[in-house]
Amino acid sequence: MSTLQVTFDGRNYAFSPGAMVRIGRSSDNDIVVNDPTVSRRHAQLSWEAAGWVWQNAGQSPTFLAGQPVAQFAVGQQVDIRLASPQGPALLLATDAGLGQGGPGGTELAAGFGTEGRMAGHTNVAGQAPGGQAAGYGAGAAGPAAAAAAPQGYPGAAPPGMAGYPGYEPEAGYQPGAGYQADAGYQAGAGYQAAAGYQAAAGYQGAGYQGAGGPVIPPQAGIPVSELDMGSFFEILIPVKSWLHDRGWRQGIRLLIIPYALLPLIFLGLFANSSSLSTPGWAYSLYIAPLWLLTFWYLIRPPVIGKLEAAIAVFVIVWTVIWLHIVTIYINDHFANTHNILGSLVVGYNEETTKAIPVLIAAIFVLRVRKQKLDPRTWFLMGTVAGLTFGVVEQSIYTPAAIVGIHSAQVAQQAVGDTLLFAFRVFVDGFQHAVWAGVSGFFVGMAVNYKRRRIPLLVLGISIPAILHALNDYSLTVFHTVWVGVLVQGLSLLLFLGYTLSASSIERRVRRNPNFRGQSIMMERFSQPGQAG
């Protein structure tokens, strides 16, 4: 067995073969290095066929003898630095490395631990012929006692070494002439130390017995000095480590707290509101960010930065204003979902409402900032417009559902109106976002490839508009949701198909002269910050 000994910051740890030792800045590591230059998961030590192996796992480097290394085997004492040649120091050692001297002999590795001592005993570097210890004597615990090599010693360690990992003394061993031990040192089966002896922190072996005390079993990887009740809770509930962890600076992690508290906040703020649209607003604004996160995961735009955030804000503001001024007016005066033509008016009217702010933003970025953003970015902006449209629309419809629940005479009516309220709150925004996302992708393609700009815009708006019209028409004429389920299923398949192939479609269009309008050598698709 080859036990791994790790020394860091004056503390020693021991790990048995088969363990996976994680080192880094994060508090969930086995050895926590609280330094900002060290990676959260800096490296790991694993037991393999060749022994213990160090493997870098983070972006910060590891330095061995002043040179960066990514992987190495721990076969002897190794002094490494994390993040820089002057970074935090770790000392690695294995008992195989500690016990290897000359042929057939045994030698304690000089300098084990942070100050070259183990439990107050060190050896004089060197080895007598035949593998005999050449000077085992006292270390920091007392003055050096010169010890001549035991005569006839057959290559095993000196007596009293039974406590060290993997060592088994030969039965009946007697020190040879000239051997001189520390005062109070007694050899024999099992290590027995003089009074006041203290084991090195993190030492793991067969156990040791101090004078006048019980046998204390080793604690792998846990400093002996920390086995008190206060340290017990500090290890399991590391509040101090949490407070200093840089992970708290990640915005998404901190946003979880207020987001989880939003329902209670809404209840406290709006419980006395007299507007029946308030519950719809509260629930929709809670659900919409989750849908947006889902769309971002599916679409995977290459960059989300300050520019994209500003575009999203513009899209939201434009959609809300246009919907109240133009969209509702057209629906009230020209739309009739009881016939297919009136349903098409609704479909084109509402899908155009969501596509216009995306188109204006794309043209502005192209003409003013001289940038061509990836069509997937406009794909995501289309879903932003759709979510905004759905949130505003539900605020118009949910009051009627709430009144229906309140005035219901039979349970069936109350259930139906409750489900209608839930549909508007939880699904309306998602439904509009799916359609608007498709049109947003085509808007991005149209802006980047001007030769077919008009056909791309017409196709991009027509596909979701027709699906939208079929959905509204089926709900009005057939008085059943099952046709709407089929339309929505088709819409989702279309949306997911574009999330899978948006990049490949853009590449094929870019290589096709019918879309580019210029040679392939002249056309260069640019990322944000690159002139187009």
VMD Tcl script that draws the C-alpha trace (Angstrom):
set ca {
  {0.00 0.00 0.00}
  {1.29 3.50 -0.79}
  {-0.24 6.16 1.38}
  {-0.18 9.70 -0.01}
  {1.02 12.43 2.35}
  {0.14 16.04 1.44}
  {1.45 19.01 3.42}
  {-0.03 22.47 2.93}
  {0.02 25.56 5.10}
  {1.51 23.69 8.04}
  {-1.12 20.96 7.96}
  {-0.55 17.35 6.93}
  {-3.11 15.08 5.26}
  {-2.96 11.37 4.52}
  {-4.93 9.49 1.86}
  {-5.14 5.77 1.19}
  {-4.78 4.24 -2.28}
  {-8.02 4.34 -4.22}
  {-9.02 7.78 -2.98}
  {-9.59 10.71 -5.33}
  {-7.98 13.81 -3.81}
  {-9.30 17.14 -5.09}
  {-7.30 20.34 -4.60}
  {-8.46 23.88 -5.32}
  {-10.08 27.09 -4.13}
  {-13.63 25.76 -3.85}
  {-14.77 24.75 -0.39}
  {-15.87 21.28 -1.56}
  {-12.29 20.18 -2.31}
  {-10.44 17.73 -0.08}
  {-7.62 20.26 0.32}
  {-8.84 23.86 0.12}
  {-6.28 26.44 -1.06}
  {-7.93 29.77 -0.39}
  {-5.94 31.86 -2.86}
  {-7.55 33.88 -5.69}
  {-4.89 32.81 -8.22}
  {-5.71 29.12 -7.72}
  {-8.49 27.53 -9.79}
  {-11.72 26.51 -8.08}
  {-10.93 22.89 -9.03}
  {-7.19 23.20 -9.56}
  {-6.05 19.58 -9.70}
  {-6.73 16.07 -8.57}
  {-4.57 13.22 -7.32}
  {-5.68 9.72 -8.23}
  {-4.37 6.23 -7.55}
  {-3.42 4.43 -10.77}
  {-1.37 1.42 -11.76}
  {1.86 3.40 -11.63}
  {1.00 4.95 -8.25}
  {-0.31 8.38 -7.32}
  {-0.70 10.72 -10.31}
  {-1.20 14.49 -10.27}
  {-3.49 15.86 -13.00}
  {-4.28 19.55 -13.52}
  {-8.03 20.18 -13.74}
  {-8.33 23.99 -13.86}
  {-6.99 26.86 -15.92}
  {-4.30 27.92 -13.42}
  {-0.97 26.11 -13.95}
  {1.10 24.01 -11.57}
  {4.88 24.50 -11.25}
  {7.45 21.84 -10.47}
  {11.04 23.04 -10.08}
  {9.96 26.36 -11.58}
  {8.51 24.76 -14.73}
  {4.79 24.39 -15.55}
  {3.55 20.80 -15.52}
  {0.13 19.33 -16.23}
  {0.60 15.73 -15.10}
  {3.22 13.78 -13.21}
  {3.61 10.70 -11.01}
  {4.26 11.17 -7.30}
  {7.01 8.64 -6.67}
  {8.98 10.54 -4.04}
  {8.83 13.82 -2.22}
  {7.64 16.52 -4.61}
  {7.57 20.24 -3.83}
  {5.12 22.02 -6.13}
  {3.71 25.53 -6.47}
  {0.18 26.44 -7.55}
  {-0.67 29.18 -10.08}
  {2.87 30.65 -10.21}
  {6.47 29.74 -9.28}
  {5.92 31.79 -6.10}
  {2.37 30.56 -5.47}
  {1.01 28.42 -2.62}
  {3.34 25.50 -1.87}
  {2.33 21.86 -1.48}
  {4.58 19.00 -0.47}
  {3.60 15.58 -1.80}
  {5.09 12.30 -0.65}
  {4.26 8.62 -0.58}
  {5.42 6.07 1.95}
  {6.97 4.20 -0.97}
  {9.09 7.26 -1.64}
  {9.83 7.75 2.07}
  {11.09 4.19 2.50}
  {13.41 3.93 -0.51}
  {17.13 4.15 0.19}
  {19.97 2.21 -1.37}
  {19.72 -1.40 -2.50}
  {18.17 -3.57 0.13}
  {18.04 -0.73 2.63}
  {15.65 1.73 4.18}
  {16.01 5.48 4.51}
  {13.70 8.09 5.95}
  {13.31 10.82 3.36}
  {15.01 13.89 4.77}
  {12.81 16.91 5.06}
  {9.49 15.12 5.38}
  {6.88 17.61 6.53}
  {7.16 21.34 6.47}
  {10.33 21.50 8.59}
  {11.96 18.17 7.85}
  {10.78 16.30 10.90}
  {8.22 13.62 11.72}
  {7.07 13.49 15.30}
  {10.31 15.04 16.46}
  {12.60 12.40 14.86}
  {14.72 12.85 11.77}
  {17.53 10.87 10.26}
  {20.94 11.90 9.15}
  {21.03 11.72 5.36}
  {23.04 8.75 4.25}
  {23.09 5.02 4.35}
  {25.45 2.40 5.58}
  {26.50 -0.50 3.35}
  {24.01 -3.26 3.11}
  {21.09 -0.96 3.60}
  {21.68 -0.24 7.28}
  {20.52 3.05 8.73}
  {23.53 5.32 8.96}
  {22.58 7.57 11.77}
  {19.05 7.50 13.07}
  {18.85 9.97 15.92}
  {16.81 12.66 17.62}
  {15.40 15.61 15.72}
  {13.53 18.62 16.92}
  {12.40 16.82 20.06}
  {15.89 16.83 21.55}
  {19.62 17.03 20.82}
  {21.06 14.84 18.12}
  {22.24 11.51 19.41}
  {24.86 9.95 17.20}
  {23.88 6.40 16.38}
  {26.19 3.95 14.78}
  {24.72 1.52 12.29}
  {23.35 -1.61 13.98}
  {25.56 -4.56 13.32}
  {24.04 -7.33 11.26}
  {20.91 -5.36 10.56}
  {19.24 -7.23 7.67}
  {17.85 -4.27 5.75}
  {14.68 -3.56 7.71}
  {14.09 -0.24 9.46}
  {15.42 0.36 13.00}
  {13.37 -0.86 15.92}
  {10.44 1.30 16.86}
  {9.53 1.91 13.20}
  {6.50 -0.39 13.38}
  {4.24 2.64 13.54}
  {5.25 3.81 10.09}
  {3.00 2.86 7.14}
  {3.63 -0.51 5.66}
  {6.52 -1.41 7.99}
  {6.53 -4.69 9.90}
  {9.57 -5.28 12.19}
  {11.28 -8.60 12.13}
  {10.54 -10.71 15.17}
  {13.31 -10.81 17.73}
  {15.34 -8.00 16.28}
  {17.98 -6.70 18.69}
  {20.00 -3.53 18.07}
  {23.64 -4.15 17.30}
  {26.59 -2.80 19.17}
  {26.99 0.92 18.99}
  {23.34 1.70 18.54}
  {22.32 4.62 20.69}
  {18.69 5.74 20.97}
  {17.06 8.79 22.47}
  {16.49 8.93 26.16}
  {13.25 7.23 26.93}
  {13.13 5.48 23.55}
  {12.08 1.85 23.76}
  {12.11 -0.58 20.87}
  {9.69 -3.39 20.64}
  {6.58 -4.69 18.93}
  {4.41 -1.71 18.12}
  {5.81 1.74 18.45}
  {5.97 3.09 22.00}
  {7.05 6.72 22.27}
  {8.53 8.62 25.15}
  {6.29 10.80 27.28}
  {5.18 13.92 25.48}
  {5.48 12.41 22.02}
  {3.03 13.86 19.50}
  {2.28 12.31 16.11}
  {2.60 14.50 13.04}
  {-0.73 15.98 11.94}
  {-2.35 13.81 9.29}
  {0.00 10.87 10.00}
  {-1.50 7.56 8.95}
  {-0.01 4.28 9.91}
  {-0.64 1.31 12.14}
  {-1.41 3.63 15.04}
  {0.85 4.79 17.86}
  {0.83 4.45 21.59}
  {2.11 7.27 23.79}
  {3.28 6.70 27.30}
  {0.33 6.54 29.66}
  {-2.30 6.79 26.92}
  {-4.55 4.65 24.70}
  {-3.86 3.64 21.13}
  {-5.17 6.37 18.84}
  {-6.22 5.23 15.34}
  {-5.02 7.40 12.43}
  {-7.46 9.70 10.65}
  {-6.90 9.67 6.89}
  {-6.85 13.17 5.44}
  {-7.99 14.90 8.68}
  {-5.45 16.70 10.85}
  {-5.39 15.23 14.37}
  {-5.43 18.75 15.80}
  {-8.85 19.34 14.30}
  {-10.64 16.41 15.87}
  {-12.43 18.60 18.40}
  {-16.09 19.51 18.34}
  {-15.56 23.09 17.14}
  {-13.46 21.96 14.18}
  {-15.97 19.21 13.48}
  {-18.71 21.76 12.75}
  {-16.27 24.07 10.99}
  {-15.41 21.28 8.56}
  {-19.01 20.26 7.89}
  {-20.47 23.79 7.90}
  {-17.59 25.94 6.54}
  {-19.23 29.35 6.84}
  {-15.90 31.20 6.81}
  {-14.84 29.42 3.66}
  {-18.18 30.21 2.02}
  {-17.85 33.90 2.83}
  {-14.44 34.07 1.16}
  {-15.38 31.96 -1.87}
  {-15.27 33.98 -5.09}
  {-18.18 31.93 -6.43}
  {-20.52 34.37 -4.67}
  {-19.48 36.98 -7.22}
  {-21.18 35.04 -10.00}
  {-24.39 36.88 -10.79}
  {-26.45 33.82 -11.68}
  {-25.71 32.27 -8.27}
  {-26.81 35.36 -6.35}
  {-29.92 35.85 -8.49}
  {-31.23 32.50 -7.26}
  {-31.96 34.05 -3.84}
  {-34.24 36.94 -4.89}
  {-35.79 34.81 -7.61}
  {-36.80 32.13 -5.11}
  {-38.28 34.83 -2.87}
  {-40.31 36.51 -5.63}
  {-43.62 34.69 -4.91}
  {-43.57 35.86 -1.30}
  {-42.53 39.34 -2.39}
  {-45.41 39.49 -4.89}
  {-47.80 38.31 -2.19}
  {-46.62 41.02 0.18}
  {-46.75 43.77 -2.42}
  {-49.91 42.94 -4.35}
  {-52.16 41.03 -1.93}
  {-54.35 44.14 -1.51}
  {-54.40 45.12 -5.18}
  {-57.84 45.71 -6.70}
  {-56.72 44.95 -10.28}
  {-57.63 41.46 -11.46}
  {-54.68 41.45 -13.85}
  {-52.20 41.59 -10.94}
  {-52.03 37.79 -10.34}
  {-51.40 37.24 -14.04}
  {-48.58 39.79 -14.07}
  {-47.00 38.30 -10.95}
  {-46.99 34.71 -12.18}
  {-46.03 35.56 -15.76}
  {-43.08 37.68 -14.72}
  {-41.96 34.78 -12.53}
  {-42.23 32.17 -15.30}
  {-40.93 34.22 -18.25}
  {-37.24 34.23 -17.12}
  {-37.30 30.45 -16.83}
  {-38.59 30.12 -20.38}
  {-35.92 32.58 -21.57}
  {-33.21 30.53 -19.89}
  {-34.56 27.43 -21.63}
  {-34.51 29.18 -25.02}
  {-30.96 30.38 -24.45}
  {-29.88 26.81 -23.67}
  {-31.55 25.47 -26.82}
  {-30.44 28.22 -29.22}
  {-26.94 28.79 -27.79}
  {-26.09 32.20 -29.29}
  {-22.32 32.69 -29.46}
  {-22.19 35.91 -27.40}
  {-24.41 37.49 -24.76}
  {-22.92 40.79 -23.64}
  {-23.84 44.40 -23.03}
  {-24.87 44.95 -26.65}
  {-27.21 41.96 -26.63}
  {-28.67 43.05 -23.27}
  {-29.35 46.54 -24.67}
  {-31.02 45.00 -27.72}
  {-33.25 42.87 -25.49}
  {-34.36 45.94 -23.52}
  {-35.18 47.77 -26.75}
  {-37.16 44.79 -28.07}
  {-39.20 44.58 -24.84}
  {-40.04 48.30 -24.77}
  {-40.94 48.43 -28.47}
  {-43.15 45.34 -28.27}
  {-45.14 46.68 -25.30}
  {-45.72 50.09 -26.91}
  {-46.53 48.77 -30.41}
  {-48.91 46.14 -29.03}
  {-51.02 48.72 -27.18}
  {-51.02 51.33 -29.95}
  {-51.21 49.27 -33.18}
  {-51.73 45.55 -32.63}
  {-54.83 45.73 -30.43}
  {-56.42 48.33 -32.74}
  {-55.96 46.15 -35.85}
  {-57.28 43.04 -34.08}
  {-60.36 44.90 -32.83}
  {-61.27 46.43 -36.21}
  {-60.08 43.96 -38.86}
  {-59.77 40.51 -37.28}
  {-62.37 37.78 -36.91}
  {-61.16 34.37 -35.80}
  {-64.45 32.73 -36.89}
  {-63.13 32.60 -40.45}
  {-59.72 31.70 -41.78}
  {-59.12 35.12 -43.35}
  {-59.76 36.92 -40.06}
  {-57.49 34.43 -38.29}
  {-54.73 35.18 -40.81}
  {-55.11 38.88 -40.03}
  {-54.51 38.08 -36.36}
  {-51.57 35.83 -37.19}
  {-49.77 38.31 -39.47}
  {-50.60 41.26 -37.23}
  {-49.20 39.70 -34.08}
  {-46.16 38.04 -35.66}
  {-45.24 41.29 -37.40}
  {-45.51 43.07 -34.06}
  {-42.89 40.74 -32.63}
  {-40.62 40.80 -35.70}
  {-40.45 44.59 -36.22}
  {-38.29 45.45 -33.15}
  {-35.89 42.60 -33.97}
  {-35.58 43.88 -37.57}
  {-35.01 47.49 -36.47}
  {-32.33 46.44 -33.98}
  {-30.57 44.23 -36.54}
  {-30.48 47.03 -39.15}
  {-29.20 49.51 -36.55}
  {-26.36 47.20 -35.49}
  {-25.42 46.56 -39.13}
  {-25.58 50.16 -40.36}
  {-24.40 52.07 -37.29}
  {-22.08 49.65 -35.50}
  {-21.01 47.89 -38.72}
  {-21.57 44.46 -37.22}
  {-23.27 41.31 -38.45}
  {-24.45 39.33 -35.48}
  {-24.95 35.61 -35.68}
  {-28.55 34.74 -36.73}
  {-28.84 32.73 -33.51}
  {-28.58 35.99 -31.58}
  {-31.62 37.33 -33.46}
  {-33.27 33.94 -32.95}
  {-33.01 34.52 -29.18}
  {-34.17 38.14 -29.51}
  {-37.27 36.86 -31.30}
  {-38.08 34.72 -28.25}
  {-37.65 37.82 -26.06}
  {-40.21 39.65 -28.17}
  {-42.56 36.64 -28.00}
  {-42.30 36.31 -24.23}
  {-42.99 40.03 -23.86}
  {-46.03 39.80 -26.13}
  {-47.38 36.79 -24.22}
  {-46.91 38.41 -20.80}
  {-48.79 41.54 -21.90}
  {-51.51 39.53 -23.65}
  {-52.20 37.37 -20.60}
  {-52.77 40.51 -18.52}
  {-55.66 41.29 -20.87}
  {-57.26 37.83 -20.69}
  {-56.64 36.62 -17.11}
  {-59.14 39.02 -15.42}
  {-61.99 37.33 -17.31}
  {-60.76 33.92 -16.16}
  {-60.61 35.10 -12.54}
  {-64.16 36.51 -12.75}
  {-65.31 33.19 -14.23}
  {-63.73 31.27 -11.33}
  {-65.43 33.54 -8.79}
  {-68.86 33.42 -10.39}
  {-68.84 29.75 -11.36}
  {-72.04 27.95 -10.37}
  {-70.71 24.45 -10.98}
  {-67.35 22.85 -10.35}
  {-66.79 22.09 -14.04}
  {-66.94 25.77 -14.95}
  {-64.59 26.71 -12.12}
  {-62.09 24.05 -13.21}
  {-62.24 25.21 -16.83}
  {-61.66 28.87 -15.93}
  {-58.83 27.94 -13.55}
  {-57.09 25.96 -16.28}
  {-57.64 28.84 -18.69}
  {-55.96 31.19 -16.20}
  {-53.04 28.77 -15.83}
  {-52.72 28.46 -19.62}
  {-52.52 32.22 -20.08}
  {-50.00 32.65 -17.27}
  {-47.71 29.69 -17.86}
  {-48.04 28.92 -21.57}
  {-49.11 32.06 -23.44}
  {-45.67 33.65 -23.39}
  {-43.96 30.39 -24.33}
  {-46.34 29.86 -27.24}
  {-45.71 33.32 -28.68}
  {-41.96 32.97 -28.11}
  {-41.79 29.77 -30.17}
  {-43.36 31.49 -33.17}
  {-41.41 34.72 -32.75}
  {-38.12 32.86 -32.39}
  {-38.49 31.37 -35.88}
  {-39.23 34.77 -37.40}
  {-36.29 36.26 -35.46}
  {-33.93 33.72 -37.04}
  {-35.13 34.66 -40.53}
  {-34.79 38.36 -39.69}
  {-31.14 37.76 -38.81}
  {-30.57 35.89 -42.08}
  {-32.30 38.64 -44.09}
  {-30.19 41.41 -42.58}
  {-26.92 39.54 -43.11}
  {-27.68 38.45 -46.71}
  {-29.27 41.36 -48.52}
  {-29.71 39.78 -51.98}
  {-32.64 37.71 -50.71}
  {-33.67 40.05 -47.89}
  {-37.33 40.51 -48.83}
  {-38.06 36.81 -49.57}
  {-36.38 35.82 -46.30}
  {-38.43 38.34 -44.31}
  {-41.70 37.29 -45.94}
  {-40.99 33.58 -45.38}
  {-39.79 34.16 -41.82}
  {-42.98 35.99 -40.82}
  {-45.38 33.86 -42.89}
  {-44.41 30.50 -41.35}
  {-45.28 31.46 -37.74}
  {-48.20 33.68 -38.85}
  {-49.93 30.78 -40.62}
  {-49.36 28.46 -37.66}
  {-50.68 31.18 -35.37}
  {-53.79 31.63 -37.51}
  {-54.50 27.88 -37.62}
  {-54.20 27.72 -33.83}
  {-56.69 30.56 -33.25}
  {-59.08 29.35 -35.93}
  {-59.17 25.77 -34.57}
  {-59.91 26.95 -31.02}
  {-62.77 29.19 -32.21}
  {-64.41 26.96 -34.83}
  {-63.87 23.44 -33.52}
  {-64.37 24.29 -29.82}
  {-61.69 21.78 -28.84}
  {-58.07 22.05 -27.84}
  {-56.95 18.90 -29.65}
  {-56.49 20.53 -33.02}
  {-54.57 23.27 -31.22}
  {-52.41 20.58 -29.64}
  {-51.48 19.32 -33.12}
  {-50.68 22.85 -34.33}
  {-48.58 23.53 -31.26}
  {-46.78 20.20 -31.68}
  {-45.90 21.15 -35.26}
  {-44.75 24.59 -34.11}
  {-42.48 23.06 -31.48}
  {-40.94 20.60 -33.94}
  {-40.24 23.48 -36.31}
  {-38.71 25.58 -33.53}
  {-36.51 22.76 -32.25}
  {-35.45 21.92 -35.79}
  {-34.12 25.45 -36.27}
  {-32.32 25.36 -32.92}
  {-30.51 22.24 -34.13}
  {-29.63 23.46 -37.62}
  {-29.42 27.27 -37.36}
  {-25.62 27.28 -37.72}
  {-25.53 24.81 -40.61}
  {-28.29 26.71 -42.47}
  {-26.34 29.96 -42.10}
  {-23.14 28.31 -43.40}
  {-24.89 26.90 -46.44}
  {-26.52 30.24 -47.20}
  {-23.19 32.06 -46.83}
  {-21.59 29.76 -49.43}
  {-24.44 30.16 -51.90}
  {-24.01 33.09 -54.36}
  {-27.81 33.38 -54.67}
  {-27.86 34.76 -51.11}
  {-24.48 36.47 -50.75}
  {-24.67 38.89 -53.62}
  {-20.87 38.88 -53.91}
  {-17.98 36.45 -54.18}
  {-17.14 34.17 -51.30}
  {-13.77 35.91 -50.96}
  {-15.46 39.27 -50.41}
  {-18.12 38.10 -47.98}
  {-16.89 37.71 -44.44}
  {-19.31 36.85 -41.71}
  {-18.30 38.83 -38.65}
  {-18.82 38.28 -34.97}
  {-19.63 41.19 -32.63}
  {-16.87 43.78 -32.81}
  {-15.89 42.78 -36.36}
  {-16.70 45.03 -39.27}
  {-19.19 43.58 -41.72}
}
mol new
graphics top color blue
foreach p $ca { graphics top sphere $p radius 0.5 }
foreach p [lrange $ca 0 end-1] q [lrange $ca 1 end] { graphics top cylinder $p $q radius 0.2 }
display resetview
